[in-house]
Amino acid sequence: MSLFVIADLHLSSNGQKSMEVFGPAWKSYMKKIRRNWTAVVGPGDTVVIPGDISWGLRLADVLGDFLFLEELPGKKLLGKGNHDFWWTGVQKMTRFTEDHGLRSISFLHNNAYLFEGCVVAGSRGWFMEENTPEAVAQLLDHGKMVNRERLRLKMSLDEAVRLRQQSGRGELPILVFMHFPPVWNGFLCRELIDLMHEYGVQTCYFGHIHGVSRTPSVTEFEGIRMVLCSADYLKFAPRPVMLF
C-alpha cells in the first residue's frame, strides 16, 4: 500500500468554474487528473489531498466532485483549503459521504492517520502577513487566525503522537500536510514552524502555489523539508510520498 499526495484539484464537475483562465496547463485538467491518477494509484493506496478540492460553495454542491473522486482508485484523505467554502464540521461531512455511499473519502482535520511507514497529520495553515493590504482590506484578526491554525495543527500532531505510541512504533516519522506553505518567498509563519520543530517533524507537504514550474520540488527550511504538491506543478499526477 503506497501513499500519494496532490493538492489543489479545484474540481468543477458541473463545469461552472473554468480553470483555463489560470493558464493553458489547466485545459481539460479533470481528464488529466483521471488519466494520471489511474496510471499510478492502486486500489489499496491512499492519496492525501491538502486543500482546494472543489469549487462548490455548499456541501450539497460537491456531490459531483466527490463522485468523481470516488470513481478513482484508492482512498482519499481530504484537508481544507482556502477555496473549500463547502467545508463544514467533520461529523456532518462524514455523514454526507456515508449517506451517498462515498466509502473512499475521509477528512484530515484535528486528527491524524497511521500508515505503515509514517503518521499523517496536518491542517490548513496560514499564508498572510499581518499588515498586507489584503489582510487590512479583509479586516482580518491576524493573531486570532494564526493561533487558531496553530491549535488545529497541535491537535493533529498530538493525535499523531498518540497513534504512534499506541502502535508501539515510536520511531515512525510524522509527516505534515498543509494547504498553505508555512514558509514561501519571504513569508514565514513562525508559530507553525516552531510547532513542527517541537514535534520533530522533518517533512511538510503543501499546495496553494501555482505557476512556478521551475521551482525546486523540495526545499529546506531550518531542517524541515518543504515539498510543493500543487496539481499543476505535479502536471496533475499524484506524487508518491517520500519518507526521505
PyMOL commands that set and color helices and strands:
alter all, ss='L'
color gray80, all
select helices_A, chain A and resi 20-22+24-26+29-40+59-71+90-99+133-137+142-167+190-198
alter helices_A, ss='H'
color red, helices_A
select strands_A, chain A and resi 3-5+46-50+75-79+105-107+113-114+119-123+174-178+183-184+187-188+203-206+218-221+224-228+239-240
alter strands_A, ss='S'
color yellow, strands_A
deselect
rebuild
show_as cartoon
